Amino acid sequence: METAHFLRTCGLCQRRLQPGRDIYMYRGDTAFCSLECREQQMKQDERKEKYSGMASKKEDHRHHASAQTAAASEGETLAAA
């Protein structure tokens, strides 16, 4: 029986996963050789998600501000939100 591709190496350090040893899973299809590797990947993902969430909020704020500026230059009345 052949091992599934994602169960062959650690998703973080790329070490070969040994048959008969514990494998730590994360997000369904990522295997890790240790709790430490899995936890490190989880922290990296949290930072990425936090950063991408902050970046999209900044973009939304810029879009909102430019829309207000455009409306003001056209002589429209603006109400504070």
SULQUICOR-V121914 format. One line per field, one symbol per residue. phi: phi as a letter, one per 20 degrees, with the letter a starting at -180 (. if undefined). burial: # if it has 9 or more other ideal C-beta (glycine too) atoms within 8 Angstrom, else .. A space follows every 50 residues. Layout:
phi = ???
burial = ???
//
This chain:
phi = .efggfdecffdemffeegndfcdeblnccdcfbffffffffffffffff fffffffffffffffffffffffenfeddfe
burial = .........###....#.....####...####...##.###........ .................#..##.........
//
